[in-house]
Amino acid sequence: MQVLIDYFEHIPSAHRSAILIGGIMFFWLIEDGWPLFRFSYNKWRHAGINVFFTLTTIIVNFMLAFVLVATSDWAVINKFGILQWVQLPLWVQAIGGLLLLDFVGAWLAHFVQHKTKWMWRFHIIHHSDQHVDTTTANRHHPGESVIRFVFTTFAILIAGAPMWLVFLYQSSSVVLSQFNHANIVLPGQLDAFLRILIVTPNMHHVHHHYVQPYTDSNYGNIFSVWDRIFGTMQTIDQKSIIYGIDTHLKPEENSRINNLLLIPFQRYRKPVQK
């Protein structure tokens, strides 16, 4: 366990980049071999749009990274946060910390974005993708990247998470998000087994179905437990899923970077709710 802590406490930026890029390449290869849908689209052009938003997310996080470090250091030095108030074995601290960070920094952030109109305007960009694959995981408007960063900062403060745990969480979040957005479908028994603990592609694809109530379900990123606890779990036959969001189904609206950047500032459209 100490080896894991030492690694993530000093994880090189090159390794973090390798996790991001390696994950995309790995799941891309799997998608080619065992796709859920055989999309008739230009995969490279589609990836280019999502890579653009991946880069804006990296830039936002890089510019604000000092806030995460300062928050974590302050919590540890001042013994603030749940993990600082109780004495736990390191392995329990790691699991409990990941659960806390995932709940506040991912699940709660995601839920609030769906329920708060001005935040939803930014989140639409993620849902507007009509060809969901592993690159969709990082398709976030820069404004949403800031919103998620704020929630992550609060998650670190509430948990009292040391930086090794923050880096472990971020690395796990990247890989699991790429996995559960991948254009693949798992066999029923394997999916049922894995979703006891983690969010699977079969589970998260439902969230990207283009109409409510499916859009407002399955908010999880790493752990599947939160959707079960809060009753936000939905299921649907994988082959009947239609990706996108019912308010922005025109290609000129959901596949052009200039319009995607402007969507949060355009007139609000109510969901059709078919």
N, C-alpha and C positions, 0 to 999 in steps of 0.2 A: 504493500500500500504506500509506503514511504517513497518508493521508486516512482510511482504514479504522481504523487504530490510534487516531488522534485522536478519531474519532467514538465508538468503543466504550470508550475510556478515560474519556470524560466523558458517556456516554449518559444522557440525562435519564430519570427514572423514568416520565415520561409516555410516552416512546417505548417503554420496556420493556412498559408496560401495553398500549400500542397493538399491539405485536407479539403479545401473548397474546390480546387480545380480537379483533383483526383476523384472526388465524389461525383462530380458532374460527368467526367469521362467514363467512370465505372458504370453508372446507371444508364448513361447513353448507350453503351454497348449492350447492356441487358435489354434495354427497350427495343433495340434493333432485332434482337433474337426472339423475344417473347413479348410483343406489344399487346396491350389491351385493345387499342384502336390503331388501325393502319391509316393514319391521317394522309390526306392528299394535300400536302402543303410543302412549301420550301422550308425544310427543317433548319437550314443554316440561317435563312432570313429571320425565321421565328426566334431562333436562338440569339441572333444579333440584337433583337429588341430586348430580350430578357437579360442578356449580358450587359447591355447599356445600363439597365436599372440595377444590376448587380454592382456595377462600378460606382454608381451614385450612392448606393448603400455603403460600400466600402469607404468612400470619401467621407460621408457623414459620420460613420463610426470612427474613422481615423481622426477626424477633426475634434471629436468629442471624447476620445478615449481617455484623456486625462481626468475626466469627470468620474469615470468608472474606477480608475485607480485610486483617486482621492477618496471616493466614497468607501471603497473596500478598506483602504488603509485606516481611515477614520473609525470605521466600525470595529476593526480589530484592535486598534490602540485604545479606544474608549470602551471596549467590551460591550458594544451595542448590537442588538439583534439576537434572534432566537438561538442561533448556533453558538453565540458568545455567552448566553445565559445558562446553558446546560452543558455538562461534561459528558461527551459521547465518544465512543471508539471512533477512530478515523473512518472506518468503512461505513459506519452508521451516519457519521457527519457528511460523508460524500453522497450517500443515497438520499438522506433527508434534505441536504442542501440542494441537490438537483431537483428534487420534488418541489421545494419552495420556489426556486428560481424559475422552474418551468411553469408553475401555477401563476405566479404574479407577472413574470416577464413575458410569458407567451400566451397561456390560456386566457387569463384575465384581460390582458391587453387586446387579444383577438376578440373576445366577447364584447368588450366596451366599444371597440371600433364598429362592431355591427349594430350596436344599440345607440350610438351617438352620431347624429346626422353629419356634423362637420368632420368627424373622423372617418365616417363611412365614405365620404366623398374622396378621400385619399385612398382608402382601401379598395375602392372600385377597380383601380388599375390592376390589382392582383387578380381579381375575379373576372376581369374582362377577357382573359386569355381563353380562346376557344380551342386551343390545342395543348392542353395541360400535359407537361412532361417534366422531367427533372429540373430543367432550367427555370420553370415557373416558380420554383421555391424561392428564388431571389428577385422576383418581379415585384418590387415595391417602389412606390412613388417616394422621392426624397422626403416629402412631408411625413409620410408614414414611417420612414426610417427614423425620423426624429421622435415621433410618438412612441415607437417601440423602444427607442433608446431611453426615454424618460421612464417607461415602465420597468425596463431592465435595471435602471439605477435604483428605483424604489425597491425592486426585488432584492438587490444586493444589500440595501440598508435594512430591510425587514429581516432578511436571513442572517445578516452579519457575516456575509460570505467573504472569506479570504480570496486573494486573486487566483490562487491555483484552482479553486473551485469555480470561479467565474470563467476561467479559460476552459476548464473541463466542460462546463455547461455550454459555452458558446460552440465548442467543437462538436459536442454531441448534438446540439440543436441544428447545426449546419448539415451534418450527415443524415440525421433523421428526417429533416425537412426535404432534402433531396430524395430520400428513399420514399417518403409517403406521397410525394408529388409525381414520382416516376410513372411513365406510361406502361405499367405492367399490372397484371392481376395475379394474386396469389391463390393457390389451391385452397379450397374451403377449410380444410382441417388445419393447414399451416397458418392461414389467416386467423382462425379462431384461437389457436395457441398463442401466436405472437401478440394479438391485440389484448390479451389478458394484461400485458405490461405496457406495450408500446403502440403508437399510432401506426397503422399499416396503410399501404396504398389503397386497399379496398375500402378502408374506413374513411380516409381523407378525400378520396375521389367524390364521395357523396356531397361533401361540403362545396364542391365546385359545380354541382348541378345548377343549371341556370335559373331556377325559380325557388322561391320559398315554399315550404319550410326547410327544404334541404340546404339552402344557402346558409340558413341560421342554425346550423348543427355541426357536430363533430369539429369543435374548435381546437382540439388538442394538437400539440406539436411533437413532444417527446413521449409523454405518458398518456395512456388512454383512460386512466382512472378518473380524471376530472369530468369528462363527458358523462360517465356513468353516475358519478356522485350528483351532478347537477341536472341530470335528466335531459341532456342535450344530444344524446346519441340518436342517430337516424340510420336506417339501412335502405338500400335500393339495389335492384339488380344492376350490376356493373355495366352491362351492355346497353341499358336504357338511359344511361347518363348522357346528358347534353351539356357540354362545357360552355362557360361564358356567364354573362349576367343579363337578365331580360331587358334591362334598360339601355344596354349598349351592345347590340347584336350586329351592327353594321361594321364591316371590315375597316372602313375608313375611320371609324371611331376607336376601334380596339386594337389596331395593328399599325398605327402610325405614332411614332414617339412624340411628335409635336402636339398631337391632340391628347395623348395620354397624360402628358404633363399639365395640360390645361383643364382636364376633367374636373378636378376639385374646385375650380373657380367658375365653372359653367353652371347654368340653371339646373337646380336639383330635379331629378326625375324619380317619381315614386315607383316602387317595384310593381310589376304587373301581377305577380302572385297567381300564376296559373295552377 
